[in-house]
Amino acid sequence: MAAARAAFEDGRWSRLAPAARKKVLHKIADRIEAEALSLAVLGVRDNGTEMGMALKAEPGSAAGTFRYYAEALDKVAGEVAPTAPDVLGLVQRAPVGVVGAIVPWNFPLMIGAWKLAPALAMGNSVVLKPAETASLSLLRLAEICAECGLPDGVLNVVTGAGAETGAALAESMGVDVLAFTGSGGTGRKLLEASARSNLKRCYLELGGKSPNIVFADAPDLRHAAKVSAAGIFRNSGQVCVAGSRLLVEASVHDEFVAMLINEAEALRVGDPLDLGNHIGAVNSEDQLRRNLSFMDMARAEGGQVVTGGNRILQESGGTYMAPTIVTHVARDHALFQREVFGPVLSVTKFETEEQALALANGTDFGLAAGVWTANLSRAHRMVAGIRAGVVHVNTYGGADNTVPLGGVGQSGNGHDKSLHALDKYVDLKTAWIQL
């Protein structure tokens, strides 16, 4: 933190011309692309994501993110206020100083880039803490940044346990903004630490329990089933925006669930470095035990596990779980309300659009959602009515850097991606000049 503060105060990066910062960020993007395969393998060794997805979601996304903010940084200007003729009012965007970033294990390089690239683009210094179980790709990214000309001290990647390293960032008087992606419990601790220290701004992306709503008039039910299966089972369900609550109109419920079962059972689960497998490993033994504990709760509450629900044993060992679908899940069930962060899909039947909307909004979360319908008016009504930061219509996932990602309710605050992410890493400064 001292190194980041020194680098910021002496202006080696913060006062560098925008064109010079742009050049460095483009070099970083180029190097990430050049090392994409090795970076993806580093990540897969850490977190078990299937290789096909890891290659696109990790280095592929990270390179695009650095390039997006490289191009954006000199397009974001200050303002001239409409004041009286004898006064000049200027609104400047100034870097905040030192940014602390704490990122999770599921997509460390992608989510790390969502924090790093806009913060660096605006001239800040960064101290980044990876998750305990997934640091290899971010440590290599730090080396890449140095090799591409990012000055010493501007980016610092520090490993360690959340209770020690993360707490040090949260409680520091020298960190101006804290950006975090992870659990709600940790997010609350970060807010408490901010209150105890310097009231640093905290931007928290805290996951979700995202509804995926299928109406009987969906344009193509089979396609919807295929995309919905990917929306919950890719990366073993370890995706913040995963469509983990399926809400299906009663008239097509049985048909659609049968399609989903076929999709789930066709997925090959195994060694994430084997390109013949569709789904890789669960991140850790602890996470797998948590996933399986939800099966006991689901059955106790009347849910029916129609496929999966078990650990898949491999000769090589490892932590693998079968894609799981649980039907007859009611609104008050744990599987409806609590985030599993595993390959577990709960299914709930609805009769009317109003009931679907009430069920969609029936949790404390509000990160993402999906709606499948051929009725344009209904699609707009659902987008307006669902409390979520992202609502997909006749698709699920895949939004790029041009649009923001953020949640409402207990899914957090602030936004990653898009030009709106830059707002987290600047202070507005007014100059009021008498002419």
Order of alpha helices (4+ residues) and beta strands (2+ residues): alpha-alpha-alpha-alpha-alpha-beta-beta-beta-alpha-beta-alpha-beta-alpha-beta-alpha-beta-beta-alpha-beta-alpha-alpha-beta-beta-alpha-beta-alpha-beta-alpha-beta-beta
